[in-house]
Structure formats: structure tokens, C-alpha cells
Amino acid sequence: MRWGDGSCDLLRCKLFVLLVLVGCSDGYLNIFISQSQVMKLLGLKAELYYVREGVVNTYAMNFVVPVPANIADLEFSWQSLAGHPVRTYVRNTE
């Protein structure tokens, strides 16, 4: 991702900031796109992990995944591995 050339869209910037913040903490979580969402997006039967067991997947972050115009929404999932309840905050970005 290059910040100065205008190729950084809003969703990718938000995801990058989130992953940087996760990488700067002791996070016990997973952030991923579920198998059904990857099938919708890429036609593949797989999950796509951006953070697995608190470790940022820098390999996945190097790929630009184009989102076709016919996809109105894409769900990112997160899973706490802390073993106890955590506070969650939901924010609508529209």
C-alpha cells in the first residue's frame, strides 16, 4: 500500500490501521473473512485470515483484492481467543 499515490481506498486504510493497532498489542484474536464471504468475493472455498492468533498476516496484506461492483457488503469476522468475555464496540461506517 502506498499512501501518496491515491491507490489507498477507505476500506483498505481502515483495515490497515486496525491491523497496525492489533500488531502493537498483545492480542489474542483472529480477524478473517469467512468461507462464505471468500466464496462470494473470490469464488474460492477458503477462509482468509488477516490476523491469526494475534499475529498479523503480512503476506495477506500485500495483496490488493478487487471488490466487484455487484458486491454491496463484505463481512469481516473476529474471534476472541482470550478465554473470557470482551467488550465489543460496533460502529456503522456509512
N, C-alpha and C positions, 0 to 999 in steps of 0.2 A: 504494500500500500504506500502510495506516495501522497503526501499531504499537499504539496504545492501544485500539482498538475491538474486538479479538478476531477480526478477519477475516483475520489472517495465519496461514495454516496452516504446518505444519512444512516441507513441501517448498518452498513459496514463500519462506520465510525463508532456508532453506539456499541456494537459487538466488540470492536477493538478495545474501547475504553473499559468495558465490562471485564474483558479478559485480562487486561493490564492490571486492573484492580484486584481481580482474583489471584493473579500471579504474584501480587505484592502482599498477599495474606496467607495465613495458614488455613486454607480452605479444604474442607472435606466434602466435596460436592462434585457432581457431574453436570455439565451443560452440553446438551446434544439436540440433534434433530432426529425425531423418531423415525422408525422404519416406514410408517405410512406417509409421513411428510417427505422423506427422501424419495419414495416411490413417486409421489406427486411432482416433485421438483426435478429429479434426475432420471426417473424410471429404473432405479436400482433397488434391490431388496437388501437394504443395509441401514444401520444407524450411523450418523455422522457426529462424532464426539469432538467438541472444541475444547472441553476440559474434562479430563477423566481422572478421578480420584485426586482432585485438587491440582493436577498438573496440566498446564496449558499445552495443547497440541499445536505447536508452532508449524508443523508440516501442513496441517489442515488450513491454518491461517494464511498460507502462501498462495492459496487458490482463490480465484475470483469465480464465484458461482453465479452465472446469469439467471435471473428470475424472469421467466416468460411473462408477457403482459396479461395472459389469461389467468394467472395466479393472483388472487386478491388478498390472500393471507398465508402466512407461513408461521408455524408454531415452533418455538424453541422450548425444550423441556429442561428442567433442572431437578436434580435429586440430591437431597441432603444425605451425607454419609456419616454425619456426626453422632448418630445414635440417640439423639434427643430432639424434642421439638424445637424448631427455629422460627423466628418471626419472619413473616413474608410481607412484602410490600408490592402492590400491583399498581402500575401507572399506565394509563392509556396515553399512547404517544401520538394520537391523531389530533 
